[in-house]
């Protein structure tokens, strides 16, 4: 039985490998960055009333002195 051809395609060039690497690395970076920014934003939003109360108490204490 004669082999008609290779079942594998051509090997990728260095440029193609680098492009693939950067694209594969970019996806988790973008998703992870979005998750971190979302968590920080949600934390700031949830704790805003607490920070506001602390600031009011601190301002009142400074005025009494």
Backbone as JSON, one array per atom type, in Angstrom:
{
  "sequence": "XXXXXXXXXXXXXXXXXXXXXXXXXXXXXXXXXXXXXXXXXXXXXXXXXXXXXXXXXXXXXXXXX",
  "N": [[0.84, -1.16, 0.0], [0.73, 2.07, -0.99], [1.88, 5.17, 0.23], [0.04, 8.01, -0.11], [0.27, 10.69, 0.61], [1.09, 13.18, 3.06], [-0.48, 13.16, 6.23], [-0.38, 15.21, 7.9], [-0.41, 18.79, 8.04], [1.47, 21.61, 6.72], [4.3, 22.7, 8.65], [3.91, 25.29, 11.05], [5.05, 28.69, 10.62], [7.49, 30.74, 12.4], [6.36, 33.24, 12.85], [3.62, 32.7, 12.68], [3.37, 30.94, 14.82], [4.03, 32.66, 16.97], [1.97, 34.56, 16.74], [-0.26, 32.93, 17.23], [0.36, 32.15, 19.85], [0.21, 34.65, 21.2], [-2.48, 35.3, 20.77], [-3.75, 33.19, 22.1], [-2.82, 33.69, 24.67], [-3.94, 36.16, 25.13], [-6.69, 35.89, 25.52], [-7.33, 34.7, 28.17], [-6.13, 36.75, 29.64], [-7.6, 39.06, 29.03], [-10.17, 38.25, 29.86], [-9.67, 37.64, 32.55], [-8.77, 40.13, 33.46], [-11.1, 41.64, 33.1], [-12.74, 40.37, 34.95], [-11.42, 40.95, 37.36], [-11.57, 43.77, 37.41], [-14.35, 44.03, 37.52], [-14.93, 42.8, 39.99], [-13.55, 44.52, 41.76], [-14.93, 46.91, 41.28], [-17.55, 46.18, 42.08], [-17.05, 45.68, 44.79], [-16.29, 48.24, 45.68], [-18.71, 49.56, 45.23], [-20.47, 48.2, 46.94], [-19.36, 48.72, 49.45], [-19.55, 51.46, 49.66], [-21.63, 52.89, 51.18], [-20.77, 52.34, 53.82], [-18.23, 53.55, 53.87], [-19.06, 56.18, 53.52], [-20.51, 56.65, 55.87], [-18.45, 56.44, 57.77], [-16.85, 58.61, 57.03], [-18.59, 60.76, 57.54], [-18.82, 60.57, 60.34], [-16.19, 61.06, 61.09], [-15.87, 63.68, 60.16], [-17.72, 65.03, 61.8], [-16.57, 64.63, 64.32], [-14.24, 66.09, 64.01], [-15.24, 68.66, 63.8], [-16.27, 69.12, 66.34], [-14.07, 69.45, 67.97]],
  "CA": [[0.0, 0.0, 0.0], [1.58, 3.25, -1.14], [1.45, 6.36, 0.96], [-0.26, 9.05, -1.09], [0.68, 12.02, 1.07], [1.19, 13.37, 4.5], [-1.74, 13.49, 6.88], [-0.14, 16.45, 8.64], [-0.22, 19.96, 7.2], [2.8, 22.2, 6.84], [4.61, 23.22, 9.98], [3.71, 26.74, 11.08], [6.25, 29.53, 10.7], [7.67, 31.38, 13.7], [5.39, 34.33, 12.97], [2.32, 32.09, 12.97], [3.43, 30.43, 16.19], [3.97, 33.8, 17.89], [0.62, 35.11, 16.67], [-1.13, 31.99, 17.94], [0.67, 32.25, 21.27], [-0.33, 35.9, 21.73], [-3.94, 35.22, 20.78], [-4.14, 32.27, 23.17], [-2.52, 34.35, 25.94], [-4.76, 37.36, 25.28], [-8.05, 35.56, 25.96], [-7.44, 34.69, 29.64], [-5.73, 38.05, 30.17], [-8.74, 39.98, 28.9], [-11.25, 37.77, 30.72], [-9.24, 37.81, 33.94], [-8.78, 41.57, 33.75], [-12.5, 42.07, 33.23], [-13.25, 39.82, 36.21], [-10.82, 41.71, 38.46], [-12.17, 45.12, 37.42], [-15.74, 43.89, 37.98], [-14.93, 42.54, 41.44], [-13.15, 45.75, 42.46], [-16.05, 47.84, 41.17], [-18.64, 45.73, 42.95], [-16.63, 45.89, 46.18], [-16.4, 49.68, 45.97], [-20.13, 49.92, 45.25], [-21.1, 47.62, 48.14], [-18.82, 49.34, 50.67], [-19.69, 52.93, 49.62], [-22.36, 53.43, 52.34], [-19.93, 52.22, 55.01], [-17.22, 54.61, 53.8], [-19.75, 57.46, 53.68], [-20.81, 56.8, 57.3], [-17.2, 56.7, 58.48], [-16.42, 59.97, 56.71], [-19.46, 61.69, 58.27], [-18.46, 60.51, 61.75], [-14.89, 61.7, 61.21], [-16.09, 65.12, 59.98], [-18.4, 65.52, 63.0], [-15.59, 64.63, 65.41], [-13.29, 67.18, 63.75], [-15.94, 69.93, 64.05], [-16.47, 69.26, 67.78], [-12.81, 69.89, 68.59]],
  "C": [[0.89, 1.24, 0.0], [0.99, 4.41, -0.35], [1.25, 7.49, -0.05], [0.21, 10.42, -0.66], [0.67, 12.08, 2.59], [-0.2, 13.71, 5.07], [-1.61, 14.79, 7.67], [0.02, 17.59, 7.64], [1.2, 20.47, 7.33], [3.02, 22.66, 8.27], [4.44, 24.73, 9.97], [5.04, 27.49, 11.16], [6.34, 30.13, 12.1], [6.65, 32.49, 13.91], [4.01, 33.78, 13.31], [2.27, 31.55, 14.39], [3.31, 31.57, 17.21], [2.57, 34.42, 17.91], [-0.36, 34.22, 17.43], [-0.91, 32.08, 19.44], [0.05, 33.51, 21.88], [-1.85, 35.89, 21.77], [-4.43, 34.32, 21.91], [-3.9, 32.92, 24.53], [-3.44, 35.54, 26.19], [-6.14, 37.04, 25.85], [-8.15, 35.5, 27.48], [-7.04, 36.01, 30.28], [-6.9, 39.02, 30.15], [-9.87, 39.55, 29.84], [-10.91, 37.95, 32.19], [-9.24, 39.26, 34.36], [-10.19, 42.09, 33.95], [-13.09, 41.58, 34.55], [-12.71, 40.62, 37.4], [-11.44, 43.1, 38.56], [-13.61, 45.06, 37.92], [-15.79, 43.67, 39.48], [-14.55, 43.78, 42.23], [-14.29, 46.76, 42.43], [-17.21, 47.46, 42.07], [-18.3, 45.93, 44.42], [-16.74, 47.36, 46.57], [-17.86, 50.09, 46.09], [-20.8, 49.43, 46.53], [-20.62, 48.33, 49.4], [-18.98, 50.85, 50.69], [-20.49, 53.48, 50.81], [-21.54, 53.39, 53.63], [-18.87, 53.32, 55.02], [-17.85, 55.98, 54.03], [-20.04, 57.7, 55.17], [-19.55, 57.12, 58.08], [-16.74, 58.13, 58.27], [-17.27, 60.99, 57.46], [-19.09, 61.73, 59.75], [-17.14, 61.25, 61.99], [-15.03, 63.22, 61.09], [-16.75, 65.73, 61.22], [-17.42, 65.62, 64.17], [-14.6, 65.77, 65.23], [-13.94, 68.53, 64.05], [-16.12, 70.18, 65.54], [-15.22, 69.82, 68.44], [-12.58, 71.31, 68.39]]
}
